[in-house]
Amino acid sequence: MKYAVVIEKGESSYGAYVPDLPGCIAAGKTREDALRLIHEAIEFHIQGLKEDGESIPEPASSIEIIEVAA
């Protein structure tokens, strides 16, 4: 499964979340850290859903980059 991940740069760290998996978040000092940690968080989140007998949400979100004049 491939899930869309949103990465946000903060003042001193990066945050990441998965729109299709509410509550699945991670933060890291670098973008690479955040990506590595969100990958682990997704696996952990899905494992928890399975253990609880809940359904695993199908990936439904997608992203587009929109360019506008600033």
Beta strands, then each sheet from edge to edge (+ up, - down):
strand 1: 6-9
strand 2: 14-17
strand 3: 25-28
sheet 1: 1+ 2- 3+
end
